[in-house]
Amino acid sequence: MLRDLVGTDGNPNGPMMHTGNLRGLQAVIGHYGQINLAPGNTRLDPRLRPNGVGQQLNLTQPEVDAVIAFMRTLTGRNVYTDARWSDPF
């Protein structure tokens, strides 16, 4: 889920990932941008190891900044309180 990854002050809403080991959006994008294959890790999703090689997104810094800017737009309470968003049909 991407909603409310950061607070309205722009700071992360707690540590990220299932282990809580990453502290910010830049770190998360970096993690998925360059997947290192650990020996014996047979549980890594095949989509993260195309052709048996760890995923390399090769994003430029402006592209990373754009992804982070987008994720920051998903912060706020409007979706929970505004009647416009109450019925998806």
LUMRO-502830 format. One record per residue: residue number from 0; x negated, y negated, z of N, C-alpha, C in turn. Coordinates in steps of 0.05 Angstrom, whole numbers. Each point is the difference from the previous one (the first is absolute). Example, Ala and Ser with C-alpha at 12.3 -4.5 7.8 and 13.67 -1.06 7.14 Angstrom:
2
i,n_x,n_y,n_z,ca_x,ca_y,ca_z,c_x,c_y,c_z
0,-264,114,156,18,-24,0,-18,-24,0;
1,7,-21,-14,-16,-24,1,15,-22,14;
This chain:
89
i,n_x,n_y,n_z,ca_x,ca_y,ca_z,c_x,c_y,c_z
0,-17,23,0,17,-23,0,-18,-25,0;
1,6,-18,-17,-16,-24,-2,12,-25,14;
2,23,2,10,13,-23,13,-14,-7,26;
3,-4,-26,5,-10,-10,25,-28,11,7;
4,-17,2,-19,-28,8,6,-15,-21,16;
5,8,-25,-5,-12,-22,14,23,-16,13;
6,-7,-14,22,19,-17,13,3,-27,-15;
7,18,-16,9,4,-26,-13,-24,-18,3;
8,-18,6,19,-25,-15,4,-22,10,-19;
9,6,21,-15,-20,11,-19,-18,21,11;
10,1,5,26,-17,21,12,14,27,-3;
11,-16,21,-3,11,27,-2,17,8,24;
12,21,15,-6,18,10,22,-11,26,10;
13,-24,-1,12,-12,24,11,-19,14,-19;
14,-13,20,10,-18,16,-17,15,15,-21;
15,-13,7,-22,14,13,-22,-11,28,-5;
16,15,15,-16,-6,27,-7,10,19,22;
17,2,25,-5,10,19,19,-18,3,25;
18,-25,-7,-3,-18,2,23,-4,-27,14;
19,10,-22,-12,-3,-26,11,-29,-10,-1;
20,-15,10,-19,-28,-7,-1,-7,-24,-18;
21,20,-10,-15,-5,-23,-17,15,-24,11;
22,-13,-23,1,11,-24,13,12,-21,-18;
23,-4,2,-26,11,-20,-18,6,10,-27;
24,15,-17,-16,8,8,-27,-24,4,-18;
25,-20,-17,3,-25,3,-16,-12,27,4;
26,-1,9,25,-12,26,6,16,23,-12;
27,27,-2,1,17,21,-11,-4,2,-31;
28,0,-23,-13,-4,0,-29,-27,11,-6;
29,-20,-7,15,-27,11,-4,-1,30,4;
30,15,10,19,2,29,5,11,15,-24;
31,22,-10,-11,12,13,-23,-13,-7,-26;
32,-16,-21,0,-14,-8,-24,-24,17,-7;
33,-11,13,20,-23,17,-4,1,24,19;
34,13,21,-10,3,25,16,-25,16,-2;
35,-12,6,23,-23,18,1,10,28,7;
36,-8,19,-15,9,28,5,-17,13,21;
37,12,6,22,-15,14,22,-2,30,-7;
38,-23,11,4,-2,29,-5,20,16,17;
39,13,19,-13,20,17,13,27,-13,4;
40,4,-24,-8,27,-13,2,17,10,-22;
41,16,20,6,18,11,-21,28,-11,2;
42,5,-18,19,26,-11,4,5,-27,-14;
43,-21,-11,-12,3,-26,-14,18,2,-24;
44,20,-17,-2,19,0,-22,-15,0,-27;
45,7,17,-18,-14,1,-26,0,-26,-15;
46,20,-17,5,1,-27,-13,-22,-18,9;
47,-12,6,23,-22,-16,10,-28,11,-8;
48,1,22,-15,-25,12,-10,3,9,-29;
49,5,-19,-18,3,7,-28,-25,13,-11;
50,4,22,-15,-23,15,-11,-20,9,21;
51,9,3,24,-17,10,22,-19,-22,11;
52,5,-24,-8,-17,-23,9,17,-19,16;
53,-11,-11,21,15,-18,17,10,-25,-16;
54,23,-8,6,13,-23,-13,-18,-25,2;
55,-2,-14,-22,-14,-26,-1,18,-20,-14;
56,11,-19,15,18,-19,-12,-14,-22,-15;
57,-25,-6,8,-15,-21,-14,14,-27,-1;
58,13,-7,22,14,-26,1,-20,-23,4;
59,4,-22,-14,-16,-24,5,10,-13,25;
60,-16,-18,11,9,-14,24,25,-16,-4;
61,3,-14,-23,26,-13,-5,24,19,-1;
62,-4,24,-11,21,20,0,7,9,28;
63,-20,5,17,5,7,27,15,-22,15;
64,-9,-25,-5,14,-23,13,29,-1,-9;
65,5,6,-25,28,-1,-10,17,22,13;
66,-11,23,3,15,22,13,6,-8,29;
67,-20,-11,14,4,-8,28,21,-23,1;
68,-1,-19,-18,20,-21,-1,28,11,-4;
69,3,20,-17,26,13,-4,9,13,25;
70,-17,16,13,8,14,24,8,-20,23;
71,-12,-23,0,7,-20,20,29,-11,-5;
72,9,1,-25,27,-10,-5,22,19,11;
73,-8,24,8,19,19,10,4,-2,30;
74,-8,-23,11,3,-5,29,23,-19,5;
75,15,5,21,21,-17,8,25,15,8;
76,19,-13,12,24,12,10,24,-4,-18;
77,-3,-16,-21,22,-7,-18,15,25,-10;
78,-15,20,-7,12,24,-11,18,14,20;
79,-5,-4,26,16,12,21,24,-16,8;
80,-1,-27,-5,21,-17,11,17,-14,-21;
81,-9,-3,-25,14,-14,-21,21,18,-13;
82,25,-9,0,22,17,-11,-5,7,-29;
83,-15,-16,-15,-6,6,-28,-13,27,-4;
84,-14,10,20,-15,25,-2,14,23,14;
85,24,-4,9,14,21,15,12,23,-16;
86,6,-5,-26,12,20,-16,-15,3,-27;
87,-14,22,-3,-16,3,-25,17,5,-25;
88,25,3,3,17,7,-24,17,-23,-7;
